[in-house]
């Protein structure tokens, strides 16, 4: 009877260790979120010139 209890306890411990190792490994592989870099442009900038140069102004002009 004691052998069976020890075997069950050993399996539970091995299972818990496997879960901890797996969660630590998956946490290492997670990508870190990088901040969104926003820039404030001032001066004599014409939005039409920026659009002709290939800059996407739809989000800026839409206000969101």
Biopython code that builds the backbone (N, CA, C, O; Angstrom):
import numpy as np
from Bio.PDB.StructureBuilder import StructureBuilder

atoms = [
    (1, "UNK", "N", (0.809, -1.180, 0.000)),
    (1, "UNK", "CA", (0.000, 0.000, 0.000)),
    (1, "UNK", "C", (0.864, 1.260, 0.000)),
    (1, "UNK", "O", (0.545, 2.236, -0.680)),
    (2, "UNK", "N", (1.952, 1.237, 0.760)),
    (2, "UNK", "CA", (2.842, 2.399, 0.817)),
    (2, "UNK", "C", (3.576, 2.597, -0.498)),
    (2, "UNK", "O", (3.890, 3.732, -0.859)),
    (3, "UNK", "N", (3.853, 1.538, -1.212)),
    (3, "UNK", "CA", (4.534, 1.635, -2.507)),
    (3, "UNK", "C", (3.643, 2.363, -3.504)),
    (3, "UNK", "O", (4.121, 3.190, -4.281)),
    (4, "UNK", "N", (2.368, 2.061, -3.484)),
    (4, "UNK", "CA", (1.441, 2.701, -4.413)),
    (4, "UNK", "C", (1.335, 4.198, -4.106)),
    (4, "UNK", "O", (1.308, 5.024, -5.018)),
    (5, "UNK", "N", (1.275, 4.535, -2.823)),
    (5, "UNK", "CA", (1.184, 5.946, -2.429)),
    (5, "UNK", "C", (2.450, 6.690, -2.847)),
    (5, "UNK", "O", (2.370, 7.822, -3.325)),
    (6, "UNK", "N", (3.600, 6.076, -2.675)),
    (6, "UNK", "CA", (4.854, 6.703, -3.086)),
    (6, "UNK", "C", (4.911, 6.872, -4.605)),
    (6, "UNK", "O", (5.393, 7.888, -5.105)),
    (7, "UNK", "N", (4.422, 5.886, -5.320)),
    (7, "UNK", "CA", (4.425, 5.974, -6.784)),
    (7, "UNK", "C", (3.515, 7.109, -7.254)),
    (7, "UNK", "O", (3.880, 7.863, -8.156)),
    (8, "UNK", "N", (2.342, 7.231, -6.654)),
    (8, "UNK", "CA", (1.422, 8.310, -7.020)),
    (8, "UNK", "C", (2.024, 9.663, -6.670)),
    (8, "UNK", "O", (1.940, 10.605, -7.459)),
    (9, "UNK", "N", (2.625, 9.763, -5.501)),
    (9, "UNK", "CA", (3.263, 11.010, -5.087)),
    (9, "UNK", "C", (4.393, 11.380, -6.032)),
    (9, "UNK", "O", (4.543, 12.545, -6.400)),
    (10, "UNK", "N", (5.187, 10.396, -6.427)),
    (10, "UNK", "CA", (6.293, 10.644, -7.346)),
    (10, "UNK", "C", (5.767, 11.119, -8.702)),
    (10, "UNK", "O", (6.349, 12.024, -9.300)),
    (11, "UNK", "N", (4.686, 10.529, -9.191)),
    (11, "UNK", "CA", (4.108, 10.952, -10.465)),
    (11, "UNK", "C", (3.558, 12.378, -10.389)),
    (11, "UNK", "O", (3.696, 13.156, -11.333)),
    (12, "UNK", "N", (2.942, 12.707, -9.275)),
    (12, "UNK", "CA", (2.418, 14.063, -9.102)),
    (12, "UNK", "C", (3.564, 15.068, -9.089)),
    (12, "UNK", "O", (3.477, 16.120, -9.722)),
    (13, "UNK", "N", (4.636, 14.750, -8.373)),
    (13, "UNK", "CA", (5.791, 15.658, -8.305)),
    (13, "UNK", "C", (6.423, 15.819, -9.678)),
    (13, "UNK", "O", (6.764, 16.934, -10.072)),
    (14, "UNK", "N", (6.583, 14.723, -10.412)),
    (14, "UNK", "CA", (7.169, 14.798, -11.754)),
    (14, "UNK", "C", (6.271, 15.631, -12.673)),
    (14, "UNK", "O", (6.765, 16.426, -13.473)),
    (15, "UNK", "N", (4.970, 15.449, -12.559)),
    (15, "UNK", "CA", (4.042, 16.234, -13.371)),
    (15, "UNK", "C", (4.114, 17.717, -13.059)),
    (15, "UNK", "O", (4.103, 18.541, -13.974)),
    (16, "UNK", "N", (4.189, 18.072, -11.782)),
    (16, "UNK", "CA", (4.295, 19.474, -11.402)),
    (16, "UNK", "C", (5.603, 20.097, -11.881)),
    (16, "UNK", "O", (5.625, 21.236, -12.348)),
    (17, "UNK", "N", (6.685, 19.343, -11.760)),
    (17, "UNK", "CA", (7.977, 19.846, -12.244)),
    (17, "UNK", "C", (7.924, 20.059, -13.751)),
    (17, "UNK", "O", (8.454, 21.051, -14.252)),
    (18, "UNK", "N", (7.293, 19.144, -14.479)),
    (18, "UNK", "CA", (7.178, 19.290, -15.927)),
    (18, "UNK", "C", (6.365, 20.532, -16.288)),
    (18, "UNK", "O", (6.705, 21.232, -17.242)),
    (19, "UNK", "N", (5.301, 20.813, -15.542)),
    (19, "UNK", "CA", (4.498, 22.009, -15.804)),
    (19, "UNK", "C", (5.292, 23.283, -15.548)),
    (19, "UNK", "O", (5.200, 24.240, -16.317)),
    (20, "UNK", "N", (6.063, 23.300, -14.481)),
    (20, "UNK", "CA", (6.860, 24.483, -14.159)),
    (20, "UNK", "C", (7.913, 24.713, -15.234)),
    (20, "UNK", "O", (8.121, 25.848, -15.664)),
    (21, "UNK", "N", (8.571, 23.664, -15.664)),
    (21, "UNK", "CA", (9.607, 23.789, -16.697)),
    (21, "UNK", "C", (8.985, 24.243, -18.010)),
    (21, "UNK", "O", (9.551, 25.095, -18.695)),
    (22, "UNK", "N", (7.831, 23.689, -18.372)),
    (22, "UNK", "CA", (7.177, 24.062, -19.628)),
    (22, "UNK", "C", (6.709, 25.515, -19.600)),
    (22, "UNK", "O", (6.827, 26.219, -20.603)),
    (23, "UNK", "N", (6.185, 25.970, -18.474)),
    (23, "UNK", "CA", (5.722, 27.355, -18.405)),
    (23, "UNK", "C", (6.896, 28.326, -18.428)),
    (23, "UNK", "O", (6.787, 29.406, -19.008)),
    (24, "UNK", "N", (8.000, 27.965, -17.816)),
    (24, "UNK", "CA", (9.186, 28.823, -17.846)),
    (24, "UNK", "C", (9.756, 28.901, -19.256)),
    (24, "UNK", "O", (10.204, 29.963, -19.687)),
    (25, "UNK", "N", (9.741, 27.789, -19.973)),
    (25, "UNK", "CA", (10.251, 27.778, -21.341)),
    (25, "UNK", "C", (9.366, 28.603, -22.259)),
    (25, "UNK", "O", (9.872, 29.303, -23.136)),
    (26, "UNK", "N", (8.058, 28.533, -22.074)),
    (26, "UNK", "CA", (7.173, 29.316, -22.931)),
    (26, "UNK", "C", (7.258, 30.795, -22.599)),
    (26, "UNK", "O", (7.065, 31.629, -23.484)),
    (27, "UNK", "N", (7.537, 31.142, -21.363)),
    (27, "UNK", "CA", (7.674, 32.550, -20.987)),
    (27, "UNK", "C", (8.935, 33.149, -21.600)),
    (27, "UNK", "O", (8.952, 34.335, -21.930)),
    (28, "UNK", "N", (9.981, 32.360, -21.757)),
    (28, "UNK", "CA", (11.202, 32.864, -22.369)),
    (28, "UNK", "C", (11.000, 33.142, -23.850)),
    (28, "UNK", "O", (11.607, 34.064, -24.395)),
    (29, "UNK", "N", (10.163, 32.361, -24.501)),
    (29, "UNK", "CA", (9.942, 32.531, -25.928)),
    (29, "UNK", "C", (8.977, 33.650, -26.259)),
    (29, "UNK", "O", (8.835, 33.998, -27.431)),
    (30, "UNK", "N", (8.309, 34.227, -25.277)),
    (30, "UNK", "CA", (7.339, 35.286, -25.532)),
    (30, "UNK", "C", (8.068, 36.551, -25.970)),
    (30, "UNK", "O", (9.110, 36.909, -25.422)),
    (31, "UNK", "N", (7.494, 37.221, -26.972)),
    (31, "UNK", "CA", (8.089, 38.460, -27.455)),
    (31, "UNK", "C", (7.710, 39.605, -26.530)),
    (31, "UNK", "O", (6.603, 39.659, -25.995)),
    (32, "UNK", "N", (8.637, 40.500, -26.360)),
    (32, "UNK", "CA", (8.378, 41.683, -25.555)),
    (32, "UNK", "C", (7.697, 42.728, -26.432)),
    (32, "UNK", "O", (8.033, 42.876, -27.607)),
    (33, "UNK", "N", (6.752, 43.439, -25.865)),
    (33, "UNK", "CA", (6.086, 44.496, -26.593)),
    (33, "UNK", "C", (6.974, 45.727, -26.627)),
    (33, "UNK", "O", (7.501, 46.163, -25.603)),
    (34, "UNK", "N", (7.128, 46.275, -27.813)),
    (34, "UNK", "CA", (7.921, 47.477, -27.957)),
    (34, "UNK", "C", (6.994, 48.686, -27.948)),
    (34, "UNK", "O", (5.865, 48.601, -28.431)),
    (35, "UNK", "N", (7.451, 49.795, -27.412)),
    (35, "UNK", "CA", (6.595, 50.978, -27.381)),
    (35, "UNK", "C", (6.379, 51.539, -28.780)),
    (35, "UNK", "O", (7.223, 51.392, -29.664)),
    (36, "UNK", "N", (5.250, 52.173, -28.957)),
    (36, "UNK", "CA", (4.952, 52.830, -30.222)),
    (36, "UNK", "C", (5.633, 54.192, -30.220)),
    (36, "UNK", "O", (5.337, 55.047, -29.386)),
    (37, "UNK", "N", (6.540, 54.378, -31.154)),
    (37, "UNK", "CA", (7.265, 55.643, -31.236)),
    (37, "UNK", "C", (6.479, 56.611, -32.103)),
    (37, "UNK", "O", (6.307, 56.381, -33.300)),
    (38, "UNK", "N", (6.005, 57.684, -31.507)),
    (38, "UNK", "CA", (5.276, 58.711, -32.232)),
    (38, "UNK", "C", (6.129, 59.971, -32.260)),
    (38, "UNK", "O", (6.849, 60.277, -31.310)),
    (39, "UNK", "N", (6.033, 60.680, -33.349)),
    (39, "UNK", "CA", (6.842, 61.868, -33.521)),
    (39, "UNK", "C", (5.941, 63.074, -33.757)),
    (39, "UNK", "O", (4.912, 62.964, -34.424)),
    (40, "UNK", "N", (6.317, 64.195, -33.224)),
    (40, "UNK", "CA", (5.624, 65.451, -33.444)),
    (40, "UNK", "C", (6.483, 66.274, -34.393)),
    (40, "UNK", "O", (7.637, 66.584, -34.095)),
    (41, "UNK", "N", (5.909, 66.624, -35.534)),
    (41, "UNK", "CA", (6.634, 67.380, -36.549)),
    (41, "UNK", "C", (6.108, 68.800, -36.526)),
    (41, "UNK", "O", (4.900, 69.032, -36.574)),
    (42, "UNK", "N", (7.022, 69.740, -36.453)),
    (42, "UNK", "CA", (6.612, 71.143, -36.484)),
    (42, "UNK", "C", (7.430, 71.870, -37.539)),
    (42, "UNK", "O", (8.443, 71.362, -38.021)),
    (43, "UNK", "N", (6.987, 73.035, -37.880)),
    (43, "UNK", "CA", (7.683, 73.817, -38.889)),
    (43, "UNK", "C", (6.827, 73.947, -40.130)),
    (43, "UNK", "O", (5.606, 73.802, -40.082)),
    (44, "UNK", "N", (7.473, 74.217, -41.221)),
    (44, "UNK", "CA", (6.753, 74.422, -42.487)),
    (44, "UNK", "C", (6.665, 73.108, -43.248)),
    (44, "UNK", "O", (7.409, 72.875, -44.201)),
    (45, "UNK", "N", (5.750, 72.260, -42.817)),
    (45, "UNK", "CA", (5.535, 70.970, -43.459)),
    (45, "UNK", "C", (4.180, 71.005, -44.155)),
    (45, "UNK", "O", (3.156, 71.271, -43.525)),
    (46, "UNK", "N", (4.181, 70.741, -45.428)),
    (46, "UNK", "CA", (2.947, 70.729, -46.202)),
    (46, "UNK", "C", (2.466, 69.279, -46.319)),
    (46, "UNK", "O", (3.205, 68.444, -46.840)),
    (47, "UNK", "N", (1.252, 68.949, -45.851)),
    (47, "UNK", "CA", (0.769, 67.566, -45.932)),
    (47, "UNK", "C", (0.721, 67.026, -47.362)),
    (47, "UNK", "O", (0.928, 65.832, -47.581)),
    (48, "UNK", "N", (0.453, 67.889, -48.326)),
    (48, "UNK", "CA", (0.416, 67.426, -49.729)),
    (48, "UNK", "C", (1.805, 66.996, -50.196)),
    (48, "UNK", "O", (1.941, 66.027, -50.944)),
    (49, "UNK", "N", (2.830, 67.714, -49.755)),
    (49, "UNK", "CA", (4.202, 67.331, -50.110)),
    (49, "UNK", "C", (4.570, 65.985, -49.482)),
    (49, "UNK", "O", (5.218, 65.155, -50.121)),
    (50, "UNK", "N", (4.159, 65.774, -48.246)),
    (50, "UNK", "CA", (4.431, 64.490, -47.613)),
    (50, "UNK", "C", (3.704, 63.362, -48.318)),
    (50, "UNK", "O", (4.272, 62.286, -48.504)),
    (51, "UNK", "N", (2.470, 63.584, -48.710)),
    (51, "UNK", "CA", (1.702, 62.561, -49.426)),
    (51, "UNK", "C", (2.369, 62.232, -50.759)),
    (51, "UNK", "O", (2.455, 61.062, -51.132)),
    (52, "UNK", "N", (2.843, 63.252, -51.482)),
    (52, "UNK", "CA", (3.543, 63.013, -52.756)),
    (52, "UNK", "C", (4.848, 62.255, -52.544)),
    (52, "UNK", "O", (5.295, 61.520, -53.425)),
    (53, "UNK", "N", (5.463, 62.438, -51.364)),
    (53, "UNK", "CA", (6.718, 61.750, -51.060)),
    (53, "UNK", "C", (6.483, 60.307, -50.623)),
    (53, "UNK", "O", (7.437, 59.547, -50.452)),
    (54, "UNK", "N", (5.200, 59.921, -50.440)),
    (54, "UNK", "CA", (4.911, 58.530, -50.125)),
    (54, "UNK", "C", (4.516, 58.260, -48.693)),
    (54, "UNK", "O", (4.338, 57.102, -48.315)),
    (55, "UNK", "N", (4.372, 59.302, -47.878)),
    (55, "UNK", "CA", (3.968, 59.115, -46.487)),
    (55, "UNK", "C", (2.458, 58.923, -46.406)),
    (55, "UNK", "O", (1.697, 59.625, -47.072)),
    (56, "UNK", "N", (2.034, 57.972, -45.588)),
    (56, "UNK", "CA", (0.618, 57.696, -45.394)),
    (56, "UNK", "C", (0.087, 58.627, -44.312)),
    (56, "UNK", "O", (0.501, 58.544, -43.156)),
    (57, "UNK", "N", (-0.813, 59.498, -44.683)),
    (57, "UNK", "CA", (-1.347, 60.487, -43.748)),
    (57, "UNK", "C", (-2.786, 60.183, -43.359)),
    (57, "UNK", "O", (-3.425, 61.014, -42.714)),
    (58, "UNK", "N", (-3.313, 59.032, -43.723)),
    (58, "UNK", "CA", (-4.725, 58.764, -43.463)),
    (58, "UNK", "C", (-5.028, 58.714, -41.991)),
    (58, "UNK", "O", (-6.061, 59.235, -41.570)),
    (59, "UNK", "N", (-4.172, 58.110, -41.183)),
    (59, "UNK", "CA", (-4.416, 58.043, -39.741)),
    (59, "UNK", "C", (-4.274, 59.417, -39.120)),
    (59, "UNK", "O", (-5.059, 59.785, -38.246)),
    (60, "UNK", "N", (-3.294, 60.171, -39.553)),
    (60, "UNK", "CA", (-3.073, 61.509, -39.025)),
    (60, "UNK", "C", (-4.246, 62.421, -39.348)),
    (60, "UNK", "O", (-4.730, 63.148, -38.481)),
    (61, "UNK", "N", (-4.703, 62.382, -40.595)),
    (61, "UNK", "CA", (-5.776, 63.276, -41.018)),
    (61, "UNK", "C", (-7.138, 62.823, -40.491)),
    (61, "UNK", "O", (-8.051, 63.637, -40.349)),
    (62, "UNK", "N", (-7.276, 61.521, -40.198)),
    (62, "UNK", "CA", (-8.541, 61.015, -39.678)),
    (62, "UNK", "C", (-8.675, 61.292, -38.180)),
    (62, "UNK", "O", (-9.757, 61.128, -37.616)),
    (63, "UNK", "N", (-7.599, 61.705, -37.540)),
    (63, "UNK", "CA", (-7.657, 62.019, -36.120)),
    (63, "UNK", "C", (-7.589, 60.807, -35.223)),
    (63, "UNK", "O", (-7.932, 60.919, -34.046)),
    (64, "UNK", "N", (-7.171, 59.668, -35.705)),
    (64, "UNK", "CA", (-7.119, 58.500, -34.832)),
    (64, "UNK", "C", (-6.019, 57.678, -35.167)),
    (64, "UNK", "O", (-5.809, 56.641, -34.538)),
]
sb = StructureBuilder()
sb.init_structure("model")
sb.init_model(0)
sb.init_chain("A")
sb.init_seg("    ")
for serial, (resi, resn, name, xyz) in enumerate(atoms, 1):
    if name == "N":
        sb.init_residue(resn, " ", resi, " ")
    sb.init_atom(name, np.array(xyz, "f"), 0.0, 1.0, " ", f" {name:<3s}", serial, name[0])
structure = sb.get_structure()
